[in-house]
Amino acid sequence: MARRNPAEVLTGLVVLIAAAGFLVYAIANSGRAAVGAGYPLYAKFNNIAGLTVGSDVRLAGVKIGAVDSETVDPKTYLAEVRMTIRRGVELPKDSSIEVASESLLGGEYLAVQPGGDSETLQPGQSITITQGAVSLQDLLGKFIFSATNMVNAMTGSGGKGGGQPTQHGPASPGAQQP
């Protein structure tokens, strides 16, 4: 076996240390870091599909918190979400929150719409005005179903009757066309 040049070994060691440093930096600044000191709020939704622990809570597109936990309320069968909101961000009591999508490919977050109430939500309280996740598949199915019904209504088909009479087979010579 050939002997290793000490300069090559030292260079390889420096490269490995630099790579480990970049890895630590990337993990520490990945955007999923803890919000820090904050206060807990709760919200119940009928559907939180795609929302995960660690998802952002945003106000006007700015991250103000993160989702801490997701559970199902055994009495109402609604999804209950616990989130931590950054200290200094005071939300009016009549604020609303919805599960929003970052893109068509997914990546859900909670979008807060501030209300106009002069009283603010206190730690441990719930945001009561909520809207769950909207299923793209359900929307597409409704669109296709409504488009099919519209086409059927315009053409008179669809088994509901009341459409234009149809002629079967070739017309005989001298027969009047409707």
C-alpha positions in Angstrom: 0.0 0.0 0.0 1.1 3.5 -0.7 1.8 5.8 2.1 -0.5 8.8 2.6 1.0 12.2 2.3 0.4 14.1 5.6 -0.8 17.2 3.6 -3.6 15.0 2.0 -4.7 13.7 5.3 -4.8 17.1 6.9 -6.7 18.5 3.9 -9.3 15.7 4.1 -9.7 16.3 7.9 -10.3 20.1 7.3 -12.9 19.2 4.6 -14.7 16.9 7.0 -14.7 19.4 9.8 -16.0 22.1 7.4 -18.8 19.8 6.2 -19.8 19.0 9.8 -19.9 22.7 10.5 -22.2 23.4 7.6 -24.4 20.5 8.7 -24.7 21.9 12.2 -25.4 25.4 10.8 -28.1 24.1 8.4 -29.9 22.2 11.2 -29.8 25.2 13.6 -31.1 27.6 10.9 -33.6 25.3 9.0 -36.6 27.5 9.7 -38.2 25.0 12.0 -36.4 26.3 15.0 -38.4 26.9 18.2 -40.3 30.2 18.4 -38.7 30.8 21.7 -40.5 32.4 24.6 -44.2 32.6 23.8 -47.7 31.8 25.0 -50.0 28.9 24.1 -53.2 29.2 22.2 -55.7 26.6 21.0 -58.0 26.1 18.0 -60.3 23.3 16.9 -60.8 22.4 13.2 -62.9 19.9 11.3 -59.9 19.0 9.1 -56.2 19.7 9.5 -55.0 17.5 6.6 -51.3 18.2 5.9 -50.7 20.3 9.0 -47.9 18.9 11.2 -46.2 19.6 14.5 -43.7 22.4 13.8 -45.8 24.0 11.0 -45.8 27.8 11.0 -48.4 30.1 12.4 -48.4 33.2 10.3 -49.9 36.7 10.4 -49.7 38.7 7.2 -47.2 36.1 5.9 -44.9 36.6 8.9 -44.1 33.7 11.2 -45.5 34.5 14.6 -45.5 31.0 16.1 -45.5 27.2 15.5 -47.8 24.3 16.0 -46.9 22.4 19.2 -49.3 19.5 19.2 -52.3 18.0 17.4 -55.0 15.8 19.1 -58.6 14.7 18.5 -61.2 15.9 21.0 -63.0 12.7 22.0 -66.3 14.6 22.6 -66.6 16.6 19.4 -64.2 14.6 17.2 -62.6 17.8 16.1 -58.9 18.2 15.6 -57.5 20.4 18.4 -54.3 22.2 17.7 -52.0 23.7 20.4 -49.7 26.5 19.1 -47.2 28.8 20.7 -47.4 32.5 19.7 -44.3 34.7 20.0 -44.4 37.1 23.0 -45.2 40.7 21.9 -47.8 39.5 19.3 -51.2 40.2 20.8 -54.1 38.9 18.9 -57.7 40.3 19.2 -60.3 37.9 20.7 -62.3 37.8 17.5 -59.3 36.8 15.3 -59.8 33.9 13.0 -57.4 31.2 11.9 -57.4 28.8 8.9 -55.4 26.0 7.6 -53.7 27.4 4.4 -51.6 25.8 1.8 -48.1 27.1 0.7 -48.5 25.6 -2.8 -50.4 23.0 -4.8 -47.8 20.5 -3.7 -48.7 20.9 0.0 -47.0 22.4 2.9 -49.8 23.6 5.2 -49.6 26.3 7.8 -52.0 28.3 10.0 -52.9 31.7 8.7 -54.2 34.2 11.3 -56.6 37.0 10.4 -56.7 39.5 13.2 -60.1 40.8 14.3 -61.1 44.2 15.6 -61.9 43.5 19.2 -60.1 45.7 21.8 -59.6 42.7 24.1 -56.8 40.3 23.3 -56.5 36.5 23.6 -54.8 35.5 26.8 -52.4 32.5 27.2 -54.3 29.2 27.1 -57.4 30.6 25.4 -58.8 29.4 22.1 -59.4 31.0 18.8 -63.0 30.1 18.1 -63.4 31.2 14.4 -61.6 28.5 12.4 -61.6 27.1 8.9 -60.1 23.7 8.2 -58.1 22.5 5.3 -59.7 22.5 1.9 -59.1 19.3 -0.1 -57.9 20.0 -3.6 -59.4 16.6 -4.7 -62.8 17.5 -3.3 -62.7 20.9 -5.1 -61.7 19.2 -8.4 -64.5 16.6 -8.0 -67.1 19.3 -7.4 -65.8 21.3 -10.4 -66.0 18.2 -12.7 -69.5 17.3 -11.3 -70.8 20.9 -11.8 -69.2 21.1 -15.3 -70.9 17.8 -16.3 -74.2 19.0 -15.0 -73.9 22.3 -16.9 -73.0 20.4 -20.1 -76.0 18.1 -19.6 -78.3 21.0 -19.0 -77.1 22.7 -22.1 -77.4 19.6 -24.3 -80.5 18.3 -22.8 -79.0 15.0 -21.8 -78.4 13.5 -18.5 -81.6 11.4 -18.0 -83.7 14.3 -16.7 -85.9 14.5 -19.8 -87.0 17.8 -21.3 -84.2 17.8 -23.9 -84.5 18.0 -27.6 -86.0 15.0 -29.4 -83.4 12.8 -31.0 -83.7 11.1 -34.3 -82.6 7.5 -34.6 -81.4 6.1 -37.9 -81.2 7.8 -41.3 -84.1 10.0 -42.3 -86.3 8.5 -45.0 -86.5 10.4 -48.3 -89.2 13.0 -48.3 -89.6 13.0 -44.5 -89.7 16.4 -42.8 -86.9 17.3 -40.5 -87.9 18.8 -37.2 
